[in-house]
Amino acid sequence: MSFYVYRPTEKVFLADDEKTWTDFFFDAAGFTSRKLADQIAERELGPGHDAYVLDDGIEV
C-alpha cells in the first residue's frame, strides 16, 4: 500500500520531488507508511497543516 499527501483546498498532491505540488495523482509521491507521509506533510506545510494522507487501497 502506498500513501499520498493531498491538499483538498488546493486540489493538489505532493509531487515526486517532495517539494512541489501537482494536479495529477500519477505524478504524486508515494510513501511506504501513513506516518512517513504525515511527517513529510508536516515538514513541507508546518504543524496543523491542511493536508490529508490518502492510501491507494492496494494491499500487498
N, CA and C of each residue as an Amber inpcrd file, in Angstrom:
protein
   180
   0.8500000  -1.1670000   0.0000000   0.0000000   0.0000000   0.0000000
   0.8960000   1.2300000   0.0000000   0.5250000   2.2220000  -0.7710000
   1.2500000   3.4930000  -0.7940000   0.3580000   4.5910000  -0.2280000
   0.9950000   5.6120000   0.2980000   0.2950000   6.7250000   0.9250000
   0.7030000   8.0240000   0.2460000  -0.2530000   8.9280000   0.1010000
  -0.0530000  10.1630000  -0.6540000  -0.5260000  11.3560000   0.1680000
   0.1330000  12.4890000  -0.0330000  -0.2350000  13.7200000   0.6610000
  -1.0950000  14.5540000  -0.2920000  -2.3000000  14.8920000   0.1510000
  -3.2600000  15.6230000  -0.6770000  -3.7480000  16.8680000   0.0520000
  -3.7640000  17.9900000  -0.6560000  -4.3130000  19.2410000  -0.1000000
  -5.6420000  19.5360000  -0.7800000  -6.7550000  19.2830000  -0.1030000
  -8.0610000  19.4570000  -0.7430000  -8.3880000  20.9120000  -1.0680000
  -7.8760000  21.8450000  -0.2950000  -8.1710000  23.2520000  -0.5700000
  -7.5430000  23.7100000  -1.8790000  -6.4060000  23.1270000  -2.2350000
  -5.7080000  23.4740000  -3.4760000  -5.9520000  22.4390000  -4.5710000
  -6.5070000  21.2650000  -4.1850000  -6.7470000  20.1420000  -5.0930000
  -5.4540000  19.6670000  -5.7540000  -4.4040000  19.4700000  -4.9250000
  -3.0980000  19.0380000  -5.4180000  -2.5120000  17.9490000  -4.5280000
  -1.6010000  17.1780000  -5.1150000  -0.8450000  16.1430000  -4.4220000
   0.6080000  16.5820000  -4.3150000   1.3020000  16.1290000  -3.2770000
   2.7340000  16.3680000  -3.1730000   3.4180000  15.5650000  -4.2690000
   4.2650000  16.2320000  -5.0480000   4.9190000  15.5990000  -6.2050000
   6.0980000  14.7380000  -5.7790000   6.6160000  13.9740000  -6.7390000
   7.7350000  13.0500000  -6.5010000   8.9700000  13.7110000  -5.8940000
   9.2040000  14.9750000  -6.2100000  10.3970000  15.6370000  -5.6630000
  10.2180000  16.0580000  -4.2040000   9.0060000  15.8800000  -3.6730000
   8.6390000  16.2030000  -2.2840000   8.7680000  17.6830000  -1.9520000
   8.8370000  18.5290000  -2.9680000   8.9190000  19.9810000  -2.7550000
   7.8200000  20.7310000  -3.4880000   7.3860000  20.1960000  -4.6080000
   6.3640000  20.8700000  -5.4060000   5.0580000  20.0930000  -5.3370000
   4.0070000  20.6880000  -5.8840000   2.6720000  20.1040000  -5.8500000
   2.1890000  19.8860000  -7.2660000   1.3950000  18.8570000  -7.4630000
   0.9030000  18.5070000  -8.7850000  -0.5980000  18.2590000  -8.7570000
  -1.2400000  18.5490000  -9.8720000  -2.6750000  18.2770000 -10.0210000
  -2.9430000  16.8080000 -10.3200000  -1.9050000  16.0680000 -10.6990000
  -2.0670000  14.7170000 -11.2140000  -1.6230000  13.6580000 -10.2060000
  -2.5280000  12.7560000  -9.8980000  -2.2300000  11.6760000  -8.9610000
  -1.0190000  10.8580000  -9.4170000  -0.8870000  10.6480000 -10.7270000
   0.1860000   9.7970000 -11.2400000   1.5690000  10.4340000 -11.0980000
   1.6300000  11.7230000 -10.7940000   2.8980000  12.4080000 -10.5310000
   3.1560000  12.5740000  -9.0370000   2.2630000  12.0490000  -8.2120000
   2.3680000  12.2120000  -6.7610000   3.4210000  11.2750000  -6.1710000
   4.0270000  11.7290000  -5.0960000   4.9950000  10.9050000  -4.3620000
   4.2330000   9.8750000  -3.5370000   4.6590000   8.6200000  -3.6290000
   4.0600000   7.5520000  -2.8390000   4.9860000   7.1820000  -1.6910000
   4.4430000   7.1140000  -0.4870000   5.2410000   6.8050000   0.6980000
   4.8590000   5.4350000   1.2400000   5.7760000   4.8170000   1.9690000
   5.5870000   3.4510000   2.4400000   4.7130000   3.3270000   3.6760000
   4.4970000   4.4410000   4.3820000   3.6460000   4.3780000   5.5750000
   2.8830000   5.6860000   5.7470000   1.7630000   5.5880000   6.4290000
   0.9540000   6.7780000   6.7170000   1.7390000   7.7450000   7.5990000
   2.4770000   7.2040000   8.5610000   3.2520000   8.0450000   9.4660000
   4.3090000   8.8460000   8.7000000   5.0170000   8.2060000   7.7870000
   6.0370000   8.8920000   6.9890000   5.4010000   9.9840000   6.1310000
   4.2900000   9.6890000   5.4910000   3.6090000  10.6850000   4.6620000
   3.1750000  11.8780000   5.5030000   2.6640000  11.6260000   6.6980000
   2.2500000  12.7210000   7.5730000   3.4530000  13.5450000   8.0270000
   4.5770000  12.9000000   8.3030000   5.7950000  13.6180000   8.6910000
   6.2910000  14.5050000   7.5530000   6.2360000  14.0120000   6.3230000
   6.6480000  14.7970000   5.1620000   5.7000000  15.9850000   4.9830000
   4.3990000  15.7670000   5.1370000   3.4250000  16.8560000   5.0230000
   3.7030000  17.9340000   6.0590000   4.0080000  17.5170000   7.2840000
   4.3060000  18.4870000   8.3370000   5.5950000  19.2360000   8.0360000
   6.5780000  18.5440000   7.5000000   7.8400000  19.1960000   7.1350000
   7.6000000  20.2600000   6.0650000   6.7620000  19.9480000   5.0880000
   6.5250000  20.8680000   3.9770000   5.5490000  21.9900000   4.3220000
   4.5630000  21.7030000   5.1730000   3.4800000  22.6530000   5.4200000
   3.4380000  23.2180000   6.8350000   4.1620000  22.5890000   7.7530000
   4.1540000  23.0410000   9.1380000   3.0950000  22.3380000   9.9600000
   3.2060000  22.4670000  11.2840000   2.2320000  21.8410000  12.1860000
   0.8200000  22.3740000  11.9160000  -0.1640000  21.5190000  12.0630000
  -1.5540000  21.9250000  11.8380000  -1.8730000  22.1260000  10.3700000
  -1.1200000  21.4690000   9.5040000  -1.3090000  21.6220000   8.0580000
  -2.7050000  21.1990000   7.6270000  -3.0610000  21.5860000   6.4060000
  -4.3990000  21.2980000   5.8810000  -4.4380000  20.0840000   4.9570000
  -3.3730000  19.2940000   4.9400000  -3.2930000  18.1490000   4.0210000
  -3.8540000  16.8840000   4.6540000  -4.2720000  15.9730000   3.7880000
  -4.7230000  14.6490000   4.1940000  -3.7340000  13.6280000   3.6680000
  -3.5870000  12.5290000   4.3700000  -2.8090000  11.4000000   3.8660000
  -3.8150000  10.3630000   3.3830000  -3.7270000  10.0610000   2.0910000
  -4.6270000   9.1050000   1.4610000  -3.8510000   7.8460000   1.1000000
  -4.5360000   6.7110000   1.0990000  -3.8720000   5.4820000   0.6450000
  -4.5060000   5.0250000  -0.6560000  -3.7750000   4.2010000  -1.3890000
  -4.2780000   3.7280000  -2.6820000  -5.1790000   2.5080000  -2.5560000
  -5.2990000   1.9490000  -1.3530000  -6.1990000   0.8300000  -1.1170000
  -5.7150000  -0.5060000  -1.6250000  -4.4830000  -0.5580000  -2.0800000
  -3.9330000  -1.8080000  -2.6200000  -3.1470000  -2.5240000  -1.5360000
  -3.6500000  -3.6700000  -1.1250000  -2.9640000  -4.4930000  -0.1320000
  -1.9760000  -5.4020000  -0.8310000  -0.7520000  -5.4550000  -0.3280000
   0.2590000  -6.3480000  -0.9250000   0.6230000  -7.4680000  -0.0100000
